[in-house]
Amino acid sequence: MKFYRLTLVASCLLTMLMLLLVIIFDSLKEIYYQTPFFKVGFLVCLIFIFIINCVVLELLFNYYGKKQVRGISQILPQKIVHSQDENITIRELGERFSDLNQQQMTEIDMMKQMEGYRKEYIGNISHELKTPLFSIQGYVETLRDGGVENLAIRDKYLERVDKSLERLIAIVTDLDMINRLEAGEINLTISKFDVNLLIKEIFDLLDLEAVKHNTVLQLHTLHPQIFVEADKQKISQVFINLLSNAIHYANRQEAKVIVKTSILKNKVLVEVIDNGMGIKSEILPRIFERFYRVETSRSRREGGSGLGLAIVKHILEAHNENITVESVYLEGTKFSFMLEKSR
């Protein structure tokens, strides 16, 4: 670098000398100073000195810039500067800083969001377990305080205790299923079965529930038989959860739930459509979360665990399929998913 510095000093001295000569010649008014040859030569010298200055300055800036980058690199994490980055510039370093900062801000926002969901989830599960437990505690205390001697009170309260226990067991069972699905501990038993026949069997299973809510269950299909390859028991749980939700949220005198099946090449499209209360657009993205309820009071009154749609989502994901939902508030909702068609 001493050569570069000497060159820079020399070019500066030459420039000053040229300027000094201009001043002297101008004062002396020499004739040859006015000749074209002198003017051209003088201009060429100025341009040459200017180019030398630019080159030397560029070399100096690059040298000291790289030196500073190497010094900074020793204290920076590997996310910004890698061992093979020998020729990284200050600008590239700044861009990497900006990208890393943006990435960290995104991660922080995601962590805050997940923390909010975690707190909400803990609050929900505490409430879900607390409600049946406190009910059981109240009924048992009443029976212990003398209610057991009254046969009418005893039978009524024992029946309520039994319902509370059933709800408690359902919550724990559903939680266990979701945890095992997420951990990949539940193996699917793939078999060939007629999905239309399975839907009819689920209709028969939920017939009393549908009558209680004045809801009509219908199957629409162009094919009497459609065979799929899936875990029949798990897919049965999917239909039970979707149809039970549709029945419970029916709010019309002529409530109707329609299940459509159709063949799309090597897939079978299943749609569960109802004309119930629908779901507001702002809460639609959250309906597959654990314990998230579209209408809290009605869901708890009906005794659901609040985990039905979360279980549906995990079962279909275990089949490498997704479930989508479309809804118009106060008009109805449609859930759609695919199953592998049997060959």
N, C-alpha and C positions, 0 to 999 in steps of 0.2 A: 504493500500500500504506500510505501515511501515514494515509489515512482509516480503513482497517481497524484500524490500531494505536490511533488516537485513540478509535475506537468501543469497542474492547476495554477501553482504560483508563477511559473514561467509564462503561461498564457495571460495571466492577469498583468504581469509586468510588460509584456509585449503590447497589450491593449493600451496600457497607460502611456507607453512610449509612442505608439501611433498617434494617440490623442495629443501628446506633447508636440510631436512633429507637425501636426496640423496647425496647432496654435502658432508655432514658430514660423512655418512657411506662410501662414496667412499674414503674419505681421511683417515679414520680409517682402511679400508680394513678388516672389520669384516667378520668372516667366515659365520655367518648366513645371511648376506646380499647376499651371493652368492647362497643360497639355493633356490630351486624351489618354496617352499611355500611362501617365502617372496616376490619373484618376482610376483607370481600370485596375492597375496593380494595387493601388491602395484599397479598393473595394474587395479584391480577391483576398488580400491579407486579413481584412476584417472578417470576411466570411469564414476563412480558415481558422482564425482564432476562436470565433463563435462556436464552430463545430467541435473544436478541441475542448472547449469549456463544457459543452453539453455532454460529450462522451465521458469526460472525467467525472462530472457531477453525477451522471447516471451510475457509473461504476462505484462511486463512493456511497451513494444512497443504497444500492443493492448490497454492497458489502456490509455496511452498518445495519441495514434492515434485516438481513439474514442473521447477523450476529445477535440482534435484539430478539428475533423470533426464536433462535436456539436457546437463548437465556430464558425466555418466557415458557418455552416448551417443557423445560425441566420441572416447572411447578404446575403444569396443567395436567388434567386427567387424560387418560388414553382415549376417552370419548371424543376429544377435540383434536389432539395431535397424536398420530401414530408413529411408530419407530421408523417406518419407511418414508415418512414425509420429510425429505431433506430439503426440498426446494419450495416449501410452502411460503406464501407471501403474507404480508400484514392484512391485505384485503381478504384473502381466503380464510385467514384466522378469524377475522371479524365476522365473516359469513357463518363460519362454524359456531362461533359464540352465539350468534343470533338464532341459528337453527336449534342449538341445544337449549337455549333459554325458552324458545317456543315449545319444544318438546316437554321440558320440565313443567312449564305452566299448564300444559294440557294434562300431564300426569297428576299435578296437584289438584286441578279441577275434578278429574275423575276420582281421585282419592276422597275429596270432599263429598262428592256425590255418593260414592259407595259408603262413606261413613254415615251419611244421612239415611241411606237405605238400611244400613245395619241397625241404627238406633230405632228406626221405624219397625224393622222386622222383630227386634227384641221386644218392643212394646206390644206389637200385635200378638206374638206368641204368648207373652205373659198374660195378656187379656183373654186370649182364647182358652188357655188352660185354667185361668183363675175363675172364669164364669162357671163352668160345670163343677169345679172343686168347691167353690163357695156354696153352690146350690146343694150339693151332696152334704156338706157340713151343716147347713141350715136344716135340712130335712132330718138328718140323723139326730141333731140336738132336740128337735121337736119330738121325735119318737122317744128319745131318752127321758124327756121331761114329762112323760105320761101319755103321749100321743099313741103309743103302741097299744094301750088298753082299748082305745076306740078303733074298732075294726075298720070303719069307713076311712078314718084318717090314716090308719096304718097302711091299708091297701093303696090309697091314693099316693101317699108319700113314697112308698116303696116302688111304685111304678115310676114316679118322677126321678127317684134315685137311679133306677135302671136306665132311663133315657139319658140322664146326665153321664152315667158311666159309658153308655154306648157312644155318646159324642166324644168323650175323653179318649176312648179307645180308637175311634175313627181318626182323631187328630194325630195321635201318636203313630198309628199305622201309616197314615199318609206321609207324615214327616219321615218316618223310617224308609218308606219307598222312595221318596225324592232323594234323600241322602245316598241311598244305595245306587239309584240311577245315575246321580252325578259322579259317584265314585267308580262307576263301571262295574259294580259288584253283582248286578243282576244280569244274567245271561238270557238272551232271547231264545225261545224255542220256536224256530221257524217251521211253519207247516202250511199246507195248501188247504184253503177253505173257501166256501162261498160267502162273500161279504154281504150279499143281499139277504141270505138266510140268517146270518148273524144279526143283521139289523132288525129283522122280524122277531128274532128271539129277544133282543133287548126291548123292543116295543112291548112284547108280552110281559117282560119283567117289570116295566115301568107303567103298565096299564092302569093300575089302581092310583098311582101318583098322578097320572095324566087326567084321569076322571075327576080326582079331587080338585084339580085346578082348572077344570073345564077346558082341557087342551086336547086337540086332535093330533095324532101322530100319523104321518103318511110317508110312504116310500115311493119315490118317482125314479123310474129307470126304464131304459129301452131294452135291457137284456134281462131275461128271467134269472140267469145265473152269471155271476162274475166271480171267477176264482182269483184269489190273490195269495201271495206268499208273505206271511208275517207271523208274529206271535199272536195267536188267536185270543189268549187270555188278556194280554196287554191291550190289544185293539178293542176288546170288549169293554175294558176300563175306560178307554177313550170315548167310546159311544155313550156309556153310562154317564160319565161326567158331563159331556156336552149336552146330552138330552135332558139330564136332570136340571142343569142350569137354565136351559131354554124353558122348561116347564115351570120352574120356580119364578122366573122373571116374566111369565105371561101376565099381562095386565089388561086383557081384553075379554069381552064376552065370547067372542069367536076366536079364541087363541088357536094357533096352528103351528106345528113344527114339522117341517118337510126335510127329509133326507134324500138327496139326489146322488145317484151313482152313474158314472159314465166312463167309457174307455177312451184313453188318449194314448195311442200307440202301445208302448210297453208299460204304461201306468194306468192306474184307476183313480179317477178324481172323485172325491167324496165331499159333498157340501151339506152342511147342517144349517138350515134356514128357519128363522122364526119371525113372527110379526109382533114381538113383544115390545118392551119399553125402549130397547136400543141402548147404545152406549154413547156418552158424550165424547166428542173428538179429542178433547184435551186429556182424557184419562185412558183413551184407547191403547196407547203404547204400554201401559202398566198392568193390564189385566192378567198377564201371565206371571206376575210376581207372586211370591208366596204371601198368603193372607191378604192380598189386595182385594177389596170388595167394591163392586160397582155401587151397591146399595147396602150399607152396613147393617142397618136395622133389620131389613127383610132377610138377609143372608143368615144372620145369627138366629133370627126367629125360626127359620126353616131348619136350623141345626147343622148347616154345612160346616166343613172344616176350613174353608177358605183356601184350600190347596188344590182343588179340582183342576183348574186350568193349568196350574204349574205342573201337575202330574201329566196332563195331556201333552204339554210341550216337551217334557223330558222323554216320554215314551216314544213320541214320533221322532225326536232327535236320535234316540237309540236305534230307530229304523232308518236313519239317514234321510229323514224327511222333515219338512217344516210345516207349520200350520200358520195360516193367515186369517185375518179377521177384517170384515167390512161391516160398518154399522151406521145407521142414521137414527139419531135420537128420536124416540117416540114412534119410530116406524118399524124397526126390526134389526136383526143382526144375522150375518152369515159367516160361518167358519168353514174353511176349505183346507184340505190336505190330500196328499197323494199316497198311494200304496203300490207296491210292486205287483204287476199283473203276472199271474202264473202262466207259464209257457206250455 
